[in-house]
Amino acid sequence: MKPISLCLVQIGNKGIELVNSYPNVLPAEVTNQIILKSMPFGAKHGDFITTNSGQLFLSGYVFKIPRENERDNLASIVAVYDSEKYNPPAIKKLFSITIEKLTENKLVNIETIEKILPEIYNGMSKGHLKIKISSIVTLEIDFITEEEKESPTDPTEEIVSDVQRELWK
């Protein structure tokens, strides 16, 4: 369930803009499409978007960034995949819990999220995320579904499992 890249997008002074992507492997024209699709018109805090852009598949979570004496800003964290064989509900769970925990500890801001983007990316490939955000806040999320835990990883096991099912029909 490892994405090609994670993108952090926000509404800036000139409109929707890319804050950062990790790893930075996507061409500029692809990144521009991701930016446009990551925060559709009328998006609000808590929205989860799953769409595609050409051969890439995107899942993004829109959230608010509180600002003092100003209106809250909107941002989106987007996972980019090269196959539609990934688990959008797990991505939603990961992103929403991450933002929720950061909000609870008054740490939801662009700088913090940009700083932990590589750790989120690495955690997504392992199915387990553990990030020390501050001296008192550690974010730990296990987001592999029970089906993914139980599914055989060895192709031979999968074939044997299929044969066993066929024999018992």
N, C-alpha and C positions, 0 to 999 in steps of 0.2 A: 504494500500500500504506500510505497515511497513515491512522492510526486517528483516531477521534473524540476519544479521550482515552486517557491512560495513568494507571493507578492503582497506587499503592503501598500494600499492605495488610500488616499484621503482627498477630501474636498479642500483645495488650497485657494489661494487668492485668484488664480486664473481658471479655476474649475477643478475637475477631477485630475489628480496627478499621482504618478508613481513615487512613493517615498523610497522604497527599496525592494529588491528581489534577491532571494537567496536560493540556490546559487544563481548568479547572474549569467544564465546560459541562453536566454531567449532573445531572438532578434528584435530590434526596435519596432518593426511593423507588427509583430505578434504581441509585444508588450502593449502597444497602443490599443489593440483590439481587446486585450484583457482588461485594461483600464476602463474602457467604455462599457464592457459587459459586467464588470465587478460591482457596479453601483447603478442599477437602473433608475430611471426617473421615478421619483416617489419612494425610493428606498428609505427604510427607517430602521432604527435600532432593533436588532434581533432577527432581521430578515436573513434567510439563507437562500443563496442562489446557486442553482446547478444548471449549467449550459455548456455549449461547445463553441469553439472558434476554430473553424477549419477542422484539422485533424486532432486538435487538442480539446480536452474536457476540463471544465472549471467548476470548482465548488468554492463559494465564498460566503463569509459571514460579515454582515454589516453591524457596526457597533458605534456607540457615541463616545466621544472624548470630551469629558467635562472641561470647561474653561471658565475661569473666574471673570466676572463682570462682562461676559460675552455669551452669545448663544453657543450651545454645545456643538462641536464639530462632528461630522460623520467620517468614518473610515471603514475599510474592508480588508480582511485578510483572506487571500485567495490561494487555494492549492491548484496547481496545474498538472494534469496527467496526460500521457500520450496514449492512453487506452481507457475505454469506458468501464473496464473491469476493476473498479475500486468501490469503496463503501461510503457513499455520501452521508448516511446517518452517523457513521463513526467520525467523519470529518466535522459534521455539525456539532457533535458532542464535544470533540476536542476543542474546537474554536470557541464554542459558547461557554464551556467551563473555564477555559483559560481567561477569557475576558471577564467572566463573572468573578473569578478569584482576584484578578488584578483590580477590579472595581471595588470589591470588598475591602481591599487593603490600600485604596486610594493611589494605585500605581498604574492605572490605565492612562497611558499617554503614548504618543508616537515614539518617543525616545526609548522607552522601556520595551515596547513591542518590537521595534527595529533591532534592539540589542538581543532579544531572545529568539528572533526569527531563525537563526542557524540551529539553535537547540530544539526548536519545534520541528524543524525539518528533519533533523537527525532522529528525534523521538518518533516521528511518524514512520520511519522505516523499521523501527524496533517494535512499534505497537505500545510502547511505554514511554512516558514523558516524565522526566524529573529535572526541574529547573530551580536553582536557588536564585531567587529574584532579589532578595535583600537579606540582611542578617537575620531577619525573623520570618521571612516568607519564602517557603519552598512550595512550588507547584508540582504535584505528582498526579498523573492521570494514566490509567491503564485503559486503552480504548480498543483492544482487539476483542471482537465478539466471540461468544462461546463457540460458534460454528467455525470461525477461523482457527481457534485454539485446537479444536478437535479434528480439523481436516488434515489428512495425511500430506506431508510435504514431499515424501519420496514417491516418484511416479510409479515405482513397482508396487508400493503399498496401495496406491489408488487403483491400479489394475486388479490386484488381488481382491480389494474391497468390492469392485464392480463385479468380478467373477462370482464372489460369494453371494452377492445380492441376486444375481441371475440364477444361481443354483437353487436358491431357496424360494424361488417364485412358484 
